[in-house]
Amino acid sequence: MNLWLKLIDQIQLSWDTAAGTAGLFWQSAAAQFTLWGLIDILLVFGLLWWLYRRLRRSDLIKIFPKILFLLLLALLARTLGLWALFIVTSSLTVVALLAIAALYAPEIKGVLETTGPKLPSFGDQPRASVGDVQTMIRAVAEAAAVLSRGHKPALFVIKKDKSLTRLIDNGTRMHSLVKSELLIDFFGNGSVLGRGAAVIEANRIVAAGSTLLQPRAKVLFSTTNPAVRKVAKDWGAVVVVVNKMVGDISLIHRDDVYKDLTPSELSKRLQTIFVYPSS
């Protein structure tokens, strides 16, 4: 009996100690809760919401909750004075962020490209110079050559006449200069931005990972894809397709389809359409 009484007394003492510690914690937290503390919380919430909006259409959204869990666990450990747990969770967070930076470089690049002030679309800008168009053609031809040799599928949609706003809305908006290295990153490294079309206006990539006419649709990188043909015919865009199986390069514009093009022939076709159009 005495043993049971001692056990009950010990449990009661432990409970009272825990309750007292919790009470002191909440009193301390309430004392430190000021207007600046509220602003701090709102800023952190705003930052997390911004990150979620940026990452929700990429593979990084799958990792976001895990990183958030580690951060919350580290914050809780720091608040309760659990220093060993705080050190472990903080270290794991740093390691995880470094691993993400290495493994998801293309996705992170795509997210960063969409930050900053929004630039006007090509339709609102002065007409691109011949030099800008030549630079775009050279970058597209170089990227197609590299992807073709590696049997990597690719899809480039280049604005010619009508607005491509719908295609842009169904992808990740960008305002990056057209560079062959960036296009190769999209389609050659398994990036989520390479699962759809890269939309180009003049010398800028205005969207990547576009699902063309239907949001979140699977895009078939083929000249026989009805959506690809519709974009080329009805919207007057120039579509460049790199086939995965045989690595050939095709170009579609209006009703014209050119297959088995070499990079040099692709460049000449683009020159004919954009630089030296027939009257």
WOTAQUI-V697353 format. One record per residue. N is the residue number from 1. RES is the residue in one letter. OMEGA is omega in degrees with one decimal (NA if undefined). Layout:
((N;RES;OMEGA) (N;RES;OMEGA))
This chain:
((1;M;179.5) (2;N;179.5) (3;L;178.8) (4;W;178.6) (5;L;178.6) (6;K;179.5) (7;L;179.1) (8;I;178.3) (9;D;-180.0) (10;Q;178.5) (11;I;179.2) (12;Q;178.8) (13;L;179.6) (14;S;179.0) (15;W;179.5) (16;D;179.0) (17;T;179.3) (18;A;179.4) (19;A;177.7) (20;G;178.0) (21;T;178.9) (22;A;178.7) (23;G;177.8) (24;L;179.9) (25;F;-177.9) (26;W;175.6) (27;Q;178.5) (28;S;179.3) (29;A;179.9) (30;A;179.2) (31;A;-178.5) (32;Q;-178.5) (33;F;-179.1) (34;T;177.7) (35;L;178.9) (36;W;176.3) (37;G;177.7) (38;L;177.6) (39;I;178.6) (40;D;179.7) (41;I;180.0) (42;L;178.6) (43;L;178.2) (44;V;177.9) (45;F;178.5) (46;G;178.8) (47;L;179.2) (48;L;177.7) (49;W;177.4) (50;W;178.0) (51;L;178.7) (52;Y;180.0) (53;R;-179.1) (54;R;-172.2) (55;L;-170.1) (56;R;-179.6) (57;R;178.7) (58;S;178.9) (59;D;-178.7) (60;L;-179.1) (61;I;177.8) (62;K;-177.2) (63;I;-175.6) (64;F;179.7) (65;P;-179.3) (66;K;177.1) (67;I;178.4) (68;L;177.9) (69;F;178.9) (70;L;179.7) (71;L;178.8) (72;L;178.3) (73;L;177.4) (74;A;178.4) (75;L;178.6) (76;L;178.8) (77;A;178.9) (78;R;-178.7) (79;T;-177.6) (80;L;179.3) (81;G;178.1) (82;L;-167.9) (83;W;178.7) (84;A;178.3) (85;L;179.1) (86;F;-179.7) (87;I;-179.2) (88;V;-178.0) (89;T;178.3) (90;S;178.5) (91;S;178.3) (92;L;178.8) (93;T;179.1) (94;V;179.4) (95;V;-179.5) (96;A;179.8) (97;L;177.1) (98;L;178.8) (99;A;178.5) (100;I;179.2) (101;A;-179.5) (102;A;-173.8) (103;L;-174.9) (104;Y;-178.6) (105;A;180.0) (106;P;179.6) (107;E;178.6) (108;I;177.3) (109;K;178.8) (110;G;178.6) (111;V;-179.6) (112;L;179.6) (113;E;-178.3) (114;T;179.2) (115;T;178.6) (116;G;-178.4) (117;P;-178.9) (118;K;179.1) (119;L;177.2) (120;P;178.5) (121;S;-176.8) (122;F;-179.5) (123;G;179.5) (124;D;-176.5) (125;Q;173.2) (126;P;-178.4) (127;R;-178.6) (128;A;179.0) (129;S;177.5) (130;V;178.7) (131;G;177.7) (132;D;-179.5) (133;V;178.0) (134;Q;178.1) (135;T;177.9) (136;M;-178.7) (137;I;-179.6) (138;R;-179.4) (139;A;179.5) (140;V;-179.4) (141;A;179.3) (142;E;179.3) (143;A;179.0) (144;A;179.9) (145;A;-179.1) (146;V;-178.5) (147;L;178.2) (148;S;179.2) (149;R;-179.7) (150;G;-178.7) (151;H;177.0) (152;K;-179.7) (153;P;-179.6) (154;A;-179.8) (155;L;178.2) (156;F;175.3) (157;V;-174.5) (158;I;-178.9) (159;K;175.9) (160;K;-176.3) (161;D;-172.8) (162;K;178.0) (163;S;179.1) (164;L;-176.0) (165;T;-178.8) (166;R;178.8) (167;L;-179.7) (168;I;-179.7) (169;D;179.8) (170;N;177.0) (171;G;176.0) (172;T;-176.4) (173;R;177.4) (174;M;172.7) (175;H;-175.9) (176;S;174.1) (177;L;179.7) (178;V;176.6) (179;K;-178.6) (180;S;-179.0) (181;E;-179.0) (182;L;178.0) (183;L;177.8) (184;I;176.3) (185;D;-178.2) (186;F;-168.6) (187;F;-175.3) (188;G;-173.7) (189;N;176.8) (190;G;-179.5) (191;S;175.2) (192;V;178.1) (193;L;178.1) (194;G;178.7) (195;R;177.3) (196;G;-175.1) (197;A;167.9) (198;A;-176.7) (199;V;-173.8) (200;I;172.5) (201;E;-176.5) (202;A;-177.3) (203;N;-178.3) (204;R;169.2) (205;I;-175.9) (206;V;176.2) (207;A;175.9) (208;A;-178.7) (209;G;-178.3) (210;S;176.3) (211;T;176.7) (212;L;-168.6) (213;L;-178.3) (214;Q;178.6) (215;P;175.6) (216;R;177.4) (217;A;175.8) (218;K;-175.4) (219;V;176.3) (220;L;-178.0) (221;F;-176.2) (222;S;177.2) (223;T;179.0) (224;T;178.6) (225;N;-178.6) (226;P;179.6) (227;A;177.9) (228;V;179.9) (229;R;-180.0) (230;K;179.0) (231;V;-179.3) (232;A;-174.5) (233;K;-173.2) (234;D;-178.1) (235;W;176.7) (236;G;-179.8) (237;A;174.4) (238;V;-175.9) (239;V;176.6) (240;V;-177.4) (241;V;172.6) (242;V;-177.2) (243;N;-177.1) (244;K;-171.0) (245;M;-175.7) (246;V;176.5) (247;G;-179.4) (248;D;-177.6) (249;I;179.0) (250;S;177.4) (251;L;178.6) (252;I;174.2) (253;H;-174.3) (254;R;179.4) (255;D;-176.2) (256;D;177.2) (257;V;179.1) (258;Y;-177.3) (259;K;177.2) (260;D;179.4) (261;L;168.3) (262;T;176.9) (263;P;178.4) (264;S;178.9) (265;E;176.3) (266;L;179.4) (267;S;180.0) (268;K;178.2) (269;R;178.8) (270;L;176.4) (271;Q;-179.2) (272;T;-177.1) (273;I;-171.2) (274;F;-173.9) (275;V;-177.7) (276;Y;-179.9) (277;P;178.9) (278;S;-177.3) (279;S;NA))
